[in-house]
Amino acid sequence: MIKFIHAADLHLDSPLKGLENYDGAPVQQMRQATRRALERLVDLAVFEAVDFVLIAGDLFDGDWRDYNTGLFFVSQASRLNAAGILLFIVTGNHDAAGRMTRSLPYPQKDSVFSSSRPETRILETLKVAIHGQSFPLAATMDNLARNYPEPLPGFFNIGLLHTSLTGRSGHEPYAPCTLADLQSRGYDYWALGHVHQFEIVSREPAVVFPGCIQGRHIRETGPKGGVLVTAAEGEAPEITPVPLDVIRWAHLSVDLSRATIFDEVLERFKTAAEPVFEENDGLPLILRIAFVGRTEIHGRMAADPEHLCQAVRAAGLAAFGDRLLVEKVLIETVSEPRGDFDPGPLRELEQFVAALRADELELAALGEVLDNLMQKMPPEYRRSPEALCPDDPERMRQLVDQAHALLAARLRHEEAPP
């Protein structure tokens, strides 16, 4: 029986995105997240006494900020070497974009596959043959799989490849190939990289994306890690996903239906957040929160979204400490009609706003009017993620919604947000 770990897309020292202006964020913990995930990968390899580790590309994120990134990876590779665990790597598009990656001195001289042609590493005692090719260029558009060598008879044959297959949402179509291309090689296992979501593409033969080992932004939610693979002669390999991440991203929907006071917003948020920790192994969470439902306080929230966001962050810090960070707050509630006002002006305002939101030409015209004002704003505001973007229809709709909420609150004679 053989046992190995298949991982990919380490993106070592790549920053976690979306928290740049978050003063309360544990900056050091976030900067170290990808390193801690790699340490957990090596810990797992040593604990499980695997025969080898496969990394299917994107160890790094282009050129490193400093040599410590490369030195850290070498130190972890040395831990594998000291434990007698072999390491095999194909570089991906991000690695190919960096000059320093290509000159890194790995503890095992045959760890990295050539970028000029496919190669085979033969592990005679294990009866394993590993075939692979690194990316020659960042934007590699050739079908590399077609040139992979024939399988070795009597060996467990593995293809190590960084690829988009026929395409995956959110990923560049690098080294494209079809499932049929991989199946035609006659290998027993395809260890793929590039796609950041775990996916077993095929069982016969096994074709697997392990996903990235640490989520780096809100599009990379849920557990992230590698796969532990065991294979006995004549049997299909057993594939077990293993989480390695140390911080996790998640979406949280909070229902504010029939809420009438602002304090209910924070209480319902805390109640909804508690079980999410259990669902995510108790790891620190970075949440994008969407408030939904029909509520009387929609206008008060929409009138000052920045106040709402900071109030939610403060409530999260008080209730959960640094286990919880709030990446963004979305206001997706709708107004609950009240009976103590004349609905005429409000109805007219609502109809006007609905027509404006639906007409991109009108939104663009509004953006042109506001563009001159934008140029007079302080530079720190223009660079802010919350800054007005006159040429972004969705951002303009958010601005219209905020103005609508303010005007509606005035027409109802409501007090300003607390």
QUIJORA-V692932 format. One line per field, one symbol per residue. psi: psi as a letter, one per 20 degrees, with the letter a starting at -180 (. if undefined). burial: b if it has 16 or more other C-alpha atoms within 10 Angstrom, else e. Layout:
psi=???
burial=???
This chain:
psi=qqprporrlhlpjpqpqijhknhjqnggghhighghgghhgggggggilrhrppolrlhalbpqhrihghhgghhhhhggghjkpqppppqahhghiphhhijpnqhohkgpqqihqqrpppnghilpppprprphqgmojqnhhhjqrqqppjqopppopoqjcjpppjpqlqlqrrhhgghihkrhpoorrhpjpppohqhnrpoppirripqiriimrrpqbaqppqpqpjqqqpoopopiqiqqqqqppookpjpiqhhhghghghghhgihghhkkjqqqoqppoprrpqhjgghghhmhgggghgggghgghhibjipqogqppokrqqoqqjkroifhhgggggggghghiohghhhghhhhighhhiiqqhhghiqhjqpnhjohghhhggggghggggghghikqqqq.
burial=ebbbbbbbbbbbbbbbeebeeeeebeeeebebbbbbbbbbbbbbbbeeebbbbbbbbbbbbbbbeeeebbebbbebbbbbbeeebbbbbbbbbbbbbbeebeeeebbeeebbbbbeebbbeeeeeebbbbbbbbbbbbbbbebbbeebbebbeebbbbbbbbbbbebeeeebbbbbbbeeebbebbbbbbbbbbbbbbeeeeeebbbbbbbbbbbbbbebbbbbbbbbbbbeeeeebebebbbbbbbbbbbbbbbbbebeebeebbeebbeebeebbeebeebbbbbbbbbbbbbbbbbbbbbbbeebbeebbbbbbeebeebbbbbbbebbbbbbeeeeeeeeebeeebeebeebbeebeebbebbeeeeeebeeeeeeeeeeeeebbbeebebbbebbbbbbbbbbbeebeeeebe
